[in-house]
Amino acid sequence: TVADVIQQTVRGSDMVFRYGGEEFVVLLSSTHVKGALLLAERIRRNIEINSVSCNGVTLSATVSLGVSWLEECDTGLTLFQKADSALYEAKAGGRNCVRHQQSESDYNVTSYKVGTASSR
């Protein structure tokens, strides 16, 4: 499943949660922006290359990911809102991609959302 692929891709210190029907949240600690973006891309790629056979039909999926990080004035709610906004940018930008909040800071990344996608 998508959840299994995400769990197998992240580090042991990262936390993965289902957030709604087709969305997941991954909370990272001690991770800079570049590392989080690399991990998000690895998750995207691993989901894309995995497929499942069911009754002779091969099913695969793609995902869109939105990455955000906690800045000094953020709350948990604003952190999720920024990840959600980046996720919708990824979906609007053609899907099966990673987008991040619009900020140049190099803060530690604490959250990103994975929106599961379309079956192929």
N, C-alpha and C positions, 0 to 999 in steps of 0.2 A: 504494500500500500504506500501511498504518498507519505503518510506518517512514519512508516518504517524507514523509508529512504532518508527522510529528514533526520530521524533519530540516529541512523547509522552514519550520517555525514558530519554531524556536529560533534563538538568535544564533550567529554564527560562532564565538564563543569557548566555547560550550556543547558538551559531549560527549554523544553518544547511543550507548547500548549495548543490544544484545538481552540480556536476562537471563532465560534459560529460554524455554520454548516460546511463551508469549503475554505475556511481560512485557518491558518496556524500562526502562532507567535513564537519566535525564538528569542529568548533573553540571553544576552552575552555579557560576560564580565571581563574586565581587563583586556579589552579589544579595541584597537584603534580603527578608524574608518576604513583604511585600505584593507586590513585583515577581515573586517566584516563584509566588505564588498566582495572580496575573494571567496569567502565562505558562502555568501549568498549565490554567487555564480556557480560554485561547486554544487550546491543544492539544486539549482536550476538544471544544470547539466546532468546530474545523476538521476533526477526525475525524468528528464527527457529521454535518456537512454534505456531506462527500465521499462519493461512491458510485461503484461500478464496475459496468459492464454486462458480463455474460458469457452468451453464447448467448441473448440477449434477456431475461435476468433481471437486474434491478437489485439489487445488494447494497450494504448500508451497515453500518456498525458504530458502536458506542458504546464508551467507555472509562471506567474508574474510575481515579482518580489519588490516590496517597498522597504527601504532601510532608513532608520532614523537613529539619532543619538540624543542623549540627555544633555541639555545645556543648563547653565546656572539657574535660569528663571523657569525651567520646565517643571511641570507636574507629571504624574503618571498619565493623566488624560491628554495633555499636550503632546507627550511622547508618542502615544498611540495615534493621535490625530495626524501628526507628521508622517508616521509610518503609513497610515491609511491613505493620506494624500499622495505619497510616493507610489504606493501600490496602484492607485487609480491612474496615475501618470503612466505606469508601466502597462496597464491594461489598454489605455487609450493609445499608447505608442506602438501598438502592434502585438502586444502580449509576448509571453515567453522571453521576458527580459528582466533586468534588475534596474531599479531607479532608486535614488536616495533624496533625502531632504535637501533643500537648496541652502546650504551653509558651507562656508569655507573652513570652519573650525576643525581642529584635529582632536576633538573630544573622544573619550572612550564611547564606543557604541554599546548601547544596552538593549536595543530592541529592533526586531524587524518582523514584518508580516509577510507571510507566504500565502498568496491567494491561489488555490488550486484552480485548474483551468479546464481546458477542453480535453475531452477524450478524442483520440485519433484512431 
